[in-house]
Amino acid sequence: MRAPFAHIRDLLRNHRTLGELLEQRQREFGLLSAVHARLPESMRKHCLDVGLDETRLTLYLDSPAWATRARFLAGDLVDAFGERGIHEVCVQVRPGDAGRQAPPQSTGPTRGLTAGAVAHLLDAADHLQDPDLREIFRRFAQRHARQTPEEKKD
C-alpha cells in the first residue's frame, strides 16, 4: 500500500533551512501588507515587494521615480516599524514585467534604401564641395541600395 502524498509546503517546512526561509517569507508578506497600509494609495501598486535583513527593511519599487518618492517616506516607515526592530529603510528599483517591451527581433538582413532615397543621396553628393564627404554619400547610396532579384543574379 502506498503512503499518502504530502503537500510540498509540508515537505519544505519539515526541512530546517527551507522551513526558516518559508517563515521569513511569510513575515515579509505580512510586512508588505503593513507597508502598503502606510504608503500613499498612489504608491501602493508600485511597491512590488519588501525584504527584511535583521534591522533593515528594503522596499522594491517598479521605477526610479517611485523609488525617489519612497525615500522621502523612509523616516516615517522607520518610526512606524521601530517596534518590530526595523532601524533602517532602503529603497531599490526592480522593474516589473508590465513596463517592459519585448526585445526587437532580428528580421534578417536589412532591405536597403529605396530608389528615391538613393537618388536623393546621389543628388546631394553631386552638390557637395568636400570630395571626401561626396564620396562617402555615393558609397553609402550604392552600398545600401535595394537590389532587385534580377540584379542579385548578375
C-alpha positions in Angstrom: 0.0 0.0 0.0 1.3 3.4 -1.0 1.9 6.2 1.5 -0.4 9.2 1.2 1.0 12.1 -0.8 2.3 15.0 1.3 1.8 18.6 0.2 5.0 20.2 -1.0 4.6 23.0 1.6 4.6 20.4 4.4 7.8 18.8 2.9 9.5 22.1 2.7 8.5 23.2 6.2 10.0 19.9 7.6 13.4 20.8 6.2 15.1 23.0 8.7 16.7 25.7 6.4 13.8 25.8 3.9 11.3 26.0 6.8 13.1 29.0 8.2 13.1 30.6 4.7 9.4 30.0 4.3 8.7 31.5 7.7 10.8 34.6 6.8 9.0 35.0 3.5 5.6 34.8 5.4 6.8 37.5 7.7 7.8 39.6 4.7 4.4 39.1 3.1 2.8 40.4 6.3 5.3 43.3 6.4 4.5 44.1 2.8 0.8 44.4 3.7 1.7 46.7 6.6 4.0 48.8 4.4 1.2 49.2 1.8 -1.1 50.4 4.6 1.4 53.2 5.4 2.1 54.3 1.8 0.0 56.8 -0.1 -2.6 55.0 -2.2 -1.0 56.1 -5.5 2.3 54.4 -4.5 1.0 51.1 -3.2 0.8 49.4 -6.6 4.3 50.4 -7.4 5.8 48.9 -4.2 6.3 45.4 -5.5 8.0 43.7 -2.6 9.9 44.1 0.7 12.9 42.3 2.1 13.9 42.1 5.8 17.5 41.7 6.8 17.9 41.9 10.5 17.1 45.6 11.2 17.0 46.8 7.6 13.8 46.9 5.6 14.2 47.1 1.8 11.4 48.3 -0.4 11.4 47.2 -4.0 9.7 49.7 -6.3 9.0 49.4 -10.0 10.6 52.6 -11.2 13.2 55.1 -10.2 10.6 57.9 -9.9 8.6 55.9 -7.3 11.8 54.9 -5.5 12.7 58.6 -5.1 9.3 59.3 -3.6 9.6 56.3 -1.3 12.9 57.6 0.0 11.1 60.6 1.4 8.9 58.3 3.4 11.8 56.2 4.8 11.9 58.1 8.1 8.2 57.7 8.7 8.5 53.9 8.0 11.3 53.6 10.5 9.2 55.4 13.1 6.2 53.2 12.3 8.1 49.9 12.3 10.6 50.6 15.1 8.8 48.3 17.5 9.4 45.5 15.0 13.1 46.1 15.3 13.5 48.0 12.0 16.0 50.8 12.2 16.8 51.4 8.6 14.8 51.6 5.3 16.5 51.1 1.9 14.8 51.5 -1.4 15.7 49.6 -4.6 14.3 49.5 -8.1 13.1 46.2 -9.5 11.3 46.9 -12.8 8.1 44.9 -13.3 7.1 43.0 -16.4 4.3 45.4 -17.2 6.5 48.2 -18.3 8.9 46.1 -20.3 8.8 45.7 -24.0 9.9 42.6 -25.8 13.3 43.0 -27.3 13.2 43.7 -31.0 13.6 40.5 -33.0 16.0 40.5 -35.9 14.3 40.4 -39.3 17.4 39.3 -41.1 19.4 41.4 -43.4 18.2 45.0 -43.9 16.3 45.7 -47.0 18.3 48.7 -48.1 17.4 52.1 -49.2 14.5 52.9 -51.6 15.3 54.1 -55.1 14.1 57.6 -54.1 16.5 57.7 -51.1 19.4 56.5 -53.2 18.6 59.2 -55.9 18.4 61.8 -53.2 21.8 60.8 -51.7 23.5 60.8 -55.1 22.0 64.2 -55.9 23.2 65.6 -52.6 26.6 64.1 -53.2 26.8 65.9 -56.6 26.2 69.2 -54.8 28.8 68.8 -52.0 32.1 70.8 -52.1 34.0 68.4 -49.9 35.3 65.5 -52.1 35.6 63.1 -49.1 32.1 63.7 -48.0 30.8 63.4 -51.6 32.5 60.0 -51.9 31.0 58.9 -48.6 27.5 59.8 -49.7 28.0 58.0 -53.0 29.4 54.8 -51.4 26.6 54.8 -48.8 23.9 55.1 -51.5 25.5 52.4 -53.6 26.1 50.0 -50.7 22.6 50.3 -49.2 20.5 50.4 -52.4 17.9 47.8 -52.6 18.7 45.1 -55.1 16.0 43.5 -57.2 16.2 39.7 -57.7 17.4 40.3 -61.3 20.3 42.5 -60.0 21.3 39.9 -57.5 21.8 37.2 -60.1 24.3 39.2 -62.1 
